[in-house]
């Protein structure tokens, strides 16, 4: 049985973008309400369910809160307090895999968070309805700040967390992992054991991990790879640049790893981009995708199929900017500002997520966290490939065996007959497998996207 790989430009699941909808407030505080830095994600999306985290002034310190939407951001449920103490809690991150929601954050021993901070973790196994008790992941003793800026990602049943830690007197990158969806954790260990490294960002492709971080002694971005699910790590590799680089963020799809980072080679901080098509072994030349006459603060990125979504901020106008590539980082659409109509103070932090055909963004403005979406801004295409069309049929709509949905192999799709009756549900790796020849409609089982018509032939 063959799996047909149809031309990506011919069959598109999602329609054209209907443009960004107005910003709405999903969190606010009387004094302060913030998102984390761009090395991790404050927003995660799974079909039409969104998970958001932030930290805000409360109880004389700062607490972490969580909120979800189950209708693609149209409405948001009541916020849930993840930490609720009179100490400092900050820099949360969220990742989702199926019904499991994973949240990390930093929690101190006092209201200011000036010393003794540790990395904590909580999970939900019911999609964010309830959360289990907090688990302390770091045990930093002897440093000044302790654990800081955690990054959390998921891959299959694995949860990976990296953070900076100054227990040896100067910052280095520590790492822990769970192989059972967060139920238990291995021992925390430094990735390299050298000092001066901060702001880690993670990406995973099966059992291959990539960790990028900033070396504040050399003023350069490094990355390291593990090919055995984080058991051991290869030596650090620097990203060549003629000037200072900082604030990396990673994303992956298939065997391709995408990296964005800030670089000061043009006498101001621009956003530069590289990609690797071999799981981080080799990398393309760098490309400046967001030149800025002011300064870029940090970046954040979401990768979905061949779509790469990047948000960043400028330190001149203090706004949140967005830029997109729909061809895997080869070319980029014009940049646009997302925060210009949202009242409040400076837009300093932001996060982006994409699922099905939609792209979602959060940004903060001192006391508020705003949400915006573009329904249709994450076009989903059928995988590229070659097949033999039947005479008189449109080549763009024919397949035999099954259809593979590029970048959506693990998602569920439904197949309808021409009357609209559902005849099958299947993973994106083999849509239409086992069906008799005929005309069918394919669409995602969850979320909102346009249908496509396909014809299965002998």
BELWO-V776275 format. One line per field, one symbol per residue. ss: DSSP state (2 for helix, 1 for strand, 0 for the rest). psi: psi as a letter, one per 20 degrees, with the letter a starting at -180 (. if undefined). burial: + if it has 16 or more other ideal C-beta (glycine too) atoms within 10 Angstrom, else -. Layout:
ss = ???
psi = ???
burial = ???
//
This chain:
ss = 00110000000100000000000111110000110000000011110011111111110011111111100000000001100000011111111110011111111000000000111111110000000000110000000001111111111001111111100000011111110000000000110000001111111110011111111000011111110000000000110000001111111110011111111000000111111100000000001111000001111111110011111111000001111110000000000110000000001111111110011111111001111111100000110000000000002221101110100000011111100001111112221000000111111100000001111100
psi = pqopoqphigopgqaqpjrprqqqpiqqqhgpoqrrrjiapipqpocjpqpqqrqqpqkicqrpqqqqpjlkjgqprpqpogqmrjrpprlqqqqqocippppqrppairhhkiqkqqprpqqpjkjjgqqrqqpohqmopiaghcqqlqpprqocjqpppqrqpkhjiqqrpqqqqpjlkjhrqaqpqqghjrqjprlqqqqpncjpqpoqrpoigilqprqqqpjlkjgqprrqpqopqiapqrmqpqqqpcjppqpqrqpkhkjrorpqprqpjlkjgqqrqqpoinqpidppfrrqqppocjpoppqrqqjgilrpqqqqpjkkjgrprqqqpijhjoqabqohqrqqqqqcjqpqpqqqmfiqpqpqqooiimppqqqqaqroqqpiqphijqrqerppopikhirpqqpqriijppiqprqihmpjpiqqqaprppqqhqapqqqqpqppr.
burial = --++++-+--++++--+--+--+-+++++---++++++++++++++++++++++++++--+++++++++--++--+--++-++-+-+++++++++++--+++++++++----+--++++++++++-++--+--++-++-+--+-+++++++++++--++++++++++--++++++++++-++--+--+-+++-+--+++++++++--+++++++++---++++++++-++--+--+--+-+--++++++++++--+++++++++---+++++++++--++--+--+--++-+---+++++++++++++++++++---+++++++++-++--+--+--++--+-+-++++++++++++++++++++++++++++++++++++++---+--------+++++++++++++--+-++++-------+-+++++++--+----++++++++++--+-++++-
//
